[in-house]
Amino acid sequence: MITKAAIGAVLVVGAAAALQTYRLHSTQMELITQRVDWQRESARAVQASIDEGTRRTAAVQKEVEDARKKVNDLEGAVAGAADAGGRLRDELARARRLACTTDTTTAGGSAAAEATERVLADVQRRLDEAQERVAQYADRSRIAGLTCQGIHGALTQ
């Protein structure tokens, strides 16, 4: 027959085992809860990173589109200015030719004047073309600089 002491010992061992099982279960639940919290925070951080990347990409795309529009506008303005410059050069050449043909100097002087006018007209044309190239370069550089500033500003917000 089982004695009361043996039954008491079995009850004490069973209670200790139950207590240890409870503690183990409680610790496991804490770990699971911490893991879930960590995964949620990780998911939030990943989503925030994705959102920031999307915002930055959109900001850079907007700056690039604005720069393209400015370049297109610039090219249109340059083409218009080149046409106007060409018309002015043609008009200047016509006026110089007219001045040479109406010159009352001798025939030899008139040929020299014509040659001089041609050289001057050629130099003027070359200067105008160089000025147009320099202006285009300056305008494109300005647009590129402003675009870089805009991108930097968009990325550092």
Residue frames as qw, qx, qy, qz and C-alpha x, y, z in Angstrom:
[[0.000, 0.886, 0.464, 0.000, 0.00, 0.00, 0.00],
 [0.391, 0.522, -0.010, 0.759, 1.13, 3.42, -0.83],
 [0.390, -0.490, -0.478, 0.615, 1.86, 5.63, 2.04],
 [0.059, 0.950, 0.281, -0.123, 0.81, 9.16, 2.49],
 [0.330, -0.700, 0.337, 0.536, 4.41, 10.28, 2.23],
 [0.428, 0.035, 0.712, 0.555, 4.74, 8.64, -1.18],
 [0.220, 0.756, 0.585, 0.192, 1.53, 10.25, -2.38],
 [0.155, -0.933, -0.056, 0.321, 2.74, 13.60, -1.04],
 [0.415, -0.451, 0.513, 0.601, 6.08, 13.16, -2.79],
 [0.372, 0.357, 0.720, 0.464, 4.32, 12.31, -6.08],
 [0.072, 0.904, 0.422, -0.001, 2.10, 15.37, -5.67],
 [0.275, -0.822, 0.175, 0.468, 5.11, 17.60, -4.93],
 [0.417, -0.175, 0.655, 0.606, 7.02, 16.22, -7.96],
 [0.284, 0.591, 0.688, 0.312, 3.90, 16.60, -10.13],
 [0.043, -0.951, -0.234, 0.198, 3.39, 20.19, -8.91],
 [0.342, -0.639, 0.383, 0.573, 7.05, 21.00, -9.62],
 [0.394, 0.118, 0.733, 0.542, 6.75, 19.45, -13.08],
 [0.172, 0.796, 0.568, 0.120, 3.56, 21.42, -13.73],
 [0.179, -0.904, -0.005, 0.389, 5.26, 24.62, -12.55],
 [0.379, -0.398, 0.564, 0.616, 8.26, 23.98, -14.82],
 [0.340, 0.420, 0.740, 0.401, 5.94, 23.23, -17.75],
 [0.046, 0.920, 0.376, -0.098, 4.08, 26.49, -17.09],
 [0.271, -0.777, 0.243, 0.514, 7.35, 28.44, -16.94],
 [0.413, -0.086, 0.699, 0.578, 8.57, 26.81, -20.16],
 [0.249, 0.656, 0.667, 0.251, 5.28, 27.57, -21.90],
 [0.087, -0.940, -0.186, 0.272, 5.35, 31.16, -20.60],
 [0.339, -0.581, 0.435, 0.598, 8.92, 31.66, -21.86],
 [0.379, 0.201, 0.750, 0.504, 8.02, 30.17, -25.24],
 [0.152, 0.829, 0.534, 0.063, 5.06, 32.53, -25.52],
 [0.191, -0.868, 0.074, 0.452, 7.28, 35.53, -24.69],
 [0.382, -0.301, 0.621, 0.614, 9.74, 34.47, -27.37],
 [0.306, 0.489, 0.737, 0.353, 6.95, 34.03, -29.91],
 [0.014, 0.929, 0.337, -0.154, 5.53, 37.44, -29.01],
 [0.280, -0.728, 0.299, 0.551, 8.97, 39.06, -29.33],
 [0.399, -0.011, 0.727, 0.559, 9.55, 37.34, -32.67],
 [0.224, 0.715, 0.635, 0.190, 6.17, 38.56, -33.98],
 [0.105, -0.935, -0.102, 0.322, 6.90, 42.10, -32.77],
 [0.370, -0.499, 0.500, 0.604, 10.33, 41.99, -34.43],
 [0.369, 0.279, 0.751, 0.471, 8.81, 40.76, -37.70],
 [0.117, 0.878, 0.465, -0.010, 6.23, 43.56, -37.60],
 [0.209, -0.860, 0.147, 0.442, 8.91, 46.17, -37.00],
 [0.422, -0.222, 0.661, 0.579, 11.03, 44.66, -39.74],
 [0.318, 0.557, 0.700, 0.314, 8.08, 44.75, -42.14],
 [0.004, -0.951, -0.242, 0.192, 7.41, 48.41, -41.20],
 [0.317, -0.681, 0.375, 0.543, 11.06, 49.31, -41.78],
 [0.416, 0.079, 0.737, 0.526, 11.10, 47.53, -45.15],
 [0.218, 0.763, 0.589, 0.155, 7.89, 49.27, -46.20],
 [0.132, -0.926, -0.025, 0.354, 9.26, 52.64, -45.07],
 [0.386, -0.427, 0.560, 0.596, 12.41, 52.00, -47.11],
 [0.356, 0.378, 0.746, 0.417, 10.35, 51.04, -50.16],
 [0.082, 0.903, 0.419, -0.060, 8.19, 54.14, -49.75],
 [0.239, -0.813, 0.205, 0.490, 11.27, 56.37, -49.47],
 [0.409, -0.141, 0.689, 0.581, 12.82, 54.75, -52.54],
 [0.276, 0.629, 0.679, 0.259, 9.59, 55.30, -54.46],
 [0.049, -0.947, -0.195, 0.251, 9.45, 58.94, -53.34],
 [0.324, -0.632, 0.412, 0.571, 13.06, 59.54, -54.34],
 [0.410, 0.143, 0.745, 0.506, 12.62, 57.83, -57.70],
 [0.191, 0.808, 0.548, 0.106, 9.54, 59.95, -58.41],
 [0.163, -0.909, 0.018, 0.383, 11.40, 63.12, -57.40],
 [0.375, -0.392, 0.583, 0.605, 14.36, 62.29, -59.64],
 [0.360, 0.414, 0.744, 0.381, 12.04, 61.42, -62.54],
 [0.084, 0.921, 0.363, -0.113, 10.26, 64.76, -62.11],
 [0.242, -0.781, 0.275, 0.506, 13.58, 66.62, -62.18],
 [0.408, -0.095, 0.725, 0.547, 14.68, 64.70, -65.28],
 [0.287, 0.655, 0.665, 0.214, 11.38, 65.42, -67.04],
 [0.037, -0.948, -0.133, 0.287, 11.68, 69.12, -66.14],
 [0.335, -0.567, 0.489, 0.572, 15.24, 69.16, -67.50],
 [0.408, 0.227, 0.759, 0.454, 14.11, 67.50, -70.74],
 [0.180, 0.856, 0.484, 0.018, 11.39, 70.09, -71.15],
 [0.170, -0.882, 0.129, 0.419, 13.89, 72.90, -70.55],
 [0.401, -0.288, 0.655, 0.571, 16.30, 71.37, -73.08],
 [0.351, 0.511, 0.718, 0.316, 13.50, 71.04, -75.64],
 [0.045, 0.950, 0.265, -0.157, 12.48, 74.65, -75.03],
 [0.318, -0.707, 0.363, 0.516, 16.11, 75.68, -75.34],
 [0.448, 0.022, 0.724, 0.524, 16.53, 73.81, -78.61],
 [0.261, 0.758, 0.574, 0.166, 13.45, 75.53, -80.00],
 [0.106, -0.955, -0.027, 0.277, 14.74, 78.92, -78.92],
 [0.428, -0.479, 0.535, 0.549, 18.18, 78.17, -80.35],
 [0.441, 0.336, 0.710, 0.434, 16.69, 77.11, -83.67],
 [0.134, 0.911, 0.389, 0.022, 14.64, 80.31, -83.76],
 [0.254, -0.863, 0.202, 0.387, 17.68, 82.41, -82.89],
 [0.499, -0.195, 0.644, 0.546, 19.78, 80.62, -85.50],
 [0.372, 0.613, 0.620, 0.320, 17.14, 81.28, -88.14],
 [0.015, -0.981, -0.164, 0.105, 16.94, 84.93, -87.14],
 [0.415, -0.667, 0.401, 0.471, 20.73, 85.17, -87.14],
 [0.523, 0.126, 0.679, 0.499, 20.88, 83.58, -90.58],
 [0.254, 0.823, 0.471, 0.191, 18.34, 86.04, -91.92],
 [0.187, -0.948, 0.058, 0.249, 20.27, 88.95, -90.41],
 [0.507, -0.401, 0.548, 0.531, 23.55, 87.68, -91.88],
 [0.461, 0.429, 0.650, 0.425, 21.90, 87.31, -95.28],
 [0.084, 0.949, 0.302, 0.037, 20.47, 90.80, -95.02],
 [0.355, -0.806, 0.263, 0.395, 23.87, 92.17, -93.98],
 [0.537, -0.095, 0.636, 0.546, 25.58, 90.42, -96.91],
 [0.343, 0.686, 0.564, 0.306, 22.94, 91.78, -99.29],
 [0.085, -0.983, -0.100, 0.130, 23.41, 95.29, -97.92],
 [0.455, -0.610, 0.429, 0.487, 27.18, 95.01, -98.23],
 [0.518, 0.218, 0.657, 0.503, 26.91, 93.74, -101.81],
 [0.193, 0.873, 0.420, 0.156, 24.59, 96.60, -102.61],
 [0.259, -0.910, 0.118, 0.302, 27.06, 99.04, -101.06],
 [0.534, -0.313, 0.565, 0.546, 29.90, 97.55, -103.12],
 [0.434, 0.456, 0.635, 0.447, 27.98, 97.80, -106.41],
 [0.068, 0.942, 0.298, 0.139, 26.97, 101.40, -105.77],
 [0.533, -0.623, 0.128, 0.558, 30.49, 102.40, -104.73],
 [0.464, 0.884, 0.018, -0.047, 31.84, 105.07, -107.05],
 [0.395, -0.685, 0.531, 0.305, 35.45, 104.13, -106.54],
 [0.339, 0.533, -0.660, -0.406, 37.57, 102.66, -109.27],
 [0.897, 0.061, -0.337, -0.281, 37.06, 99.13, -110.52],
 [0.569, 0.250, -0.685, 0.381, 40.20, 97.89, -108.75],
 [0.136, -0.240, 0.548, -0.789, 39.11, 99.46, -105.49],
 [0.749, -0.088, -0.017, -0.657, 35.67, 97.99, -105.88],
 [0.835, 0.100, -0.540, -0.025, 37.07, 94.45, -106.25],
 [0.331, 0.218, -0.676, 0.621, 39.21, 94.97, -103.16],
 [0.405, -0.197, 0.328, -0.831, 36.21, 96.31, -101.28],
 [0.852, -0.033, -0.270, -0.448, 34.18, 93.28, -102.33],
 [0.697, 0.144, -0.655, 0.252, 36.88, 90.89, -101.16],
 [0.052, 0.224, -0.580, 0.781, 37.13, 92.74, -97.88],
 [0.619, -0.148, 0.096, -0.765, 33.37, 92.60, -97.43],
 [0.858, 0.020, -0.471, -0.203, 33.34, 88.86, -98.13],
 [0.496, 0.160, -0.687, 0.506, 36.06, 88.29, -95.55],
 [0.196, -0.191, 0.430, -0.861, 34.25, 90.45, -93.01],
 [0.762, -0.098, -0.137, -0.625, 30.98, 88.68, -93.71],
 [0.793, 0.065, -0.603, 0.055, 32.68, 85.29, -93.27],
 [0.267, 0.174, -0.644, 0.695, 34.30, 86.39, -90.00],
 [0.439, -0.174, 0.225, -0.852, 30.97, 87.76, -88.78],
 [0.836, -0.051, -0.365, -0.407, 29.22, 84.49, -89.66],
 [0.671, 0.091, -0.669, 0.307, 31.85, 82.46, -87.83],
 [0.015, 0.192, -0.528, 0.827, 31.65, 84.70, -84.79],
 [0.639, -0.148, 0.011, -0.755, 27.85, 84.39, -84.74],
 [0.852, -0.007, -0.500, -0.157, 28.06, 80.59, -84.99],
 [0.473, 0.136, -0.671, 0.554, 30.65, 80.44, -82.20],
 [0.251, -0.207, 0.349, -0.879, 28.48, 82.71, -80.07],
 [0.790, -0.124, -0.218, -0.559, 25.50, 80.40, -80.63],
 [0.773, 0.043, -0.616, 0.146, 27.56, 77.34, -79.60],
 [0.225, 0.171, -0.591, 0.755, 28.83, 79.07, -76.46],
 [0.478, -0.188, 0.152, -0.845, 25.32, 80.20, -75.56],
 [0.850, -0.080, -0.403, -0.331, 23.97, 76.66, -76.07],
 [0.619, 0.095, -0.663, 0.410, 26.74, 75.22, -73.92],
 [0.026, -0.190, 0.468, -0.863, 26.07, 77.76, -71.18],
 [0.655, -0.163, -0.037, -0.737, 22.33, 77.15, -71.27],
 [0.852, -0.030, -0.511, -0.111, 22.75, 73.36, -71.18],
 [0.441, 0.147, -0.648, 0.603, 25.25, 73.65, -68.33],
 [0.284, -0.214, 0.314, -0.880, 22.84, 75.83, -66.39],
 [0.806, -0.126, -0.224, -0.533, 20.00, 73.36, -66.94],
 [0.764, 0.053, -0.617, 0.180, 22.24, 70.47, -65.86],
 [0.198, 0.197, -0.577, 0.767, 23.31, 72.35, -62.73],
 [0.503, -0.187, 0.159, -0.829, 19.74, 73.23, -61.80],
 [0.854, -0.054, -0.416, -0.308, 18.70, 69.62, -62.40],
 [0.593, 0.105, -0.673, 0.430, 21.47, 68.37, -60.12],
 [0.090, -0.190, 0.457, -0.864, 20.44, 70.84, -57.45],
 [0.694, -0.139, -0.087, -0.700, 16.82, 69.75, -57.78],
 [0.829, -0.003, -0.558, -0.038, 17.73, 66.07, -57.53],
 [0.373, 0.154, -0.648, 0.646, 19.93, 66.73, -54.50],
 [0.329, -0.183, 0.285, -0.881, 17.15, 68.69, -52.85],
 [0.802, -0.095, -0.270, -0.524, 14.62, 65.97, -53.60],
 [0.780, 0.042, -0.607, 0.149, 16.86, 63.23, -52.23],
 [0.317, 0.115, -0.596, 0.729, 17.81, 65.07, -49.04],
 [0.462, -0.404, -0.042, -0.789, 14.27, 66.01, -47.98]]
